Amino acid sequence: MTRVIGPDDEIEPAWVEAASLPEVSALARAGHTVVVTLPGDETEAIAAAAAYAWAGAAVFRTSHDVRRALDMTEALLGRRPPALTRRGLA
């Protein structure tokens, strides 16, 4: 489950901050709760949130609404059910 915090919120002592995808992957595989500070541009923040969530980050520090991107990524990874399902019959 992911968590989104504000840009000025303090990180908890048990969290580990990461700055790159390989670093996030390595720390998540080691069992750490990884926090990532997302970029200031909204489009970049949404894309980065999805990529970092896929790599294993669990806490995101941002001022943008990235919840939909994080929910979509968790659904793709099988951690939560999709918000909407449709059966495609063509």
N, C-alpha and C positions, 0 to 999 in steps of 0.2 A: 504494500500500500504506500502510496506517495503522499507527501506532505508539502504544502506550499507555504512559505513564510515571507514576510515583508523584507525589503532591502536593508532595513535598519535593525531587524531583529537579531538578537544574539543567537549563536549556535550553541547547542548543548555540549558539555564536555565529552560525551561519549561519541559524538559525531566526528567524522574525518572529512576535511574539505579537499576537493580535488579540482583540477583545472583542465584536464584533457581526457578524451575518451579512453585511451589505454590505461591511464591512471585510475579512472572510475571503474573500469572492468576489473583491474587487478585488486583494488580495495574491496569491491563488492564480492568478488570470489573469495577473498580472505575473511568475509563475514562482517565487515564494517558497515555501519550506516553512513552512507556517503552524502554530503551536502555539496550542491553546485550553485554558484552565483551566475545567473543568466545575464546575457548582454542587454544593453539598454533599449535597442531597437525591438519593437514588438514582433515583427516578422522573424527576426533572428532568434528572439527568445523562444518563440513557439517551436521553431525547427530544432533549436538546441535542446529544448526540454524533451522532445520526443526522442532524439538521439541519445541523450544522457540517460533517460529512463530505460531505453532498450539496453544500454550498457550496464545498468544496475543501480543507478543513483536513486535515492529514496526521498531526499529532501531538496527542495528547490527554492532558492532565495531570488525573488523577482518582484517587480512592481506591475507586471502584466498578468492578464488572465490566461494562464496556460493550462487550466484544468482540463479542457476538452481534449487537448493533445495528449495529456498524461493519461486520461481515461481511455482514449483510443489505443494508446500503446499498451496499457495494461490488459485491455481486451485482446489485442493481437497476441500478447504473450500468454494468454490463458489464465491470468490472475484474477479476472473479474468477468462477469458475463457482459456481452455487448449491450449497448443501450437500446438498439433496435435490430431485430433480425427479420429478414425477408427471404422467402423461398423463391429463387429465381427459376421460373419456368418459361423457356423461350419457344 
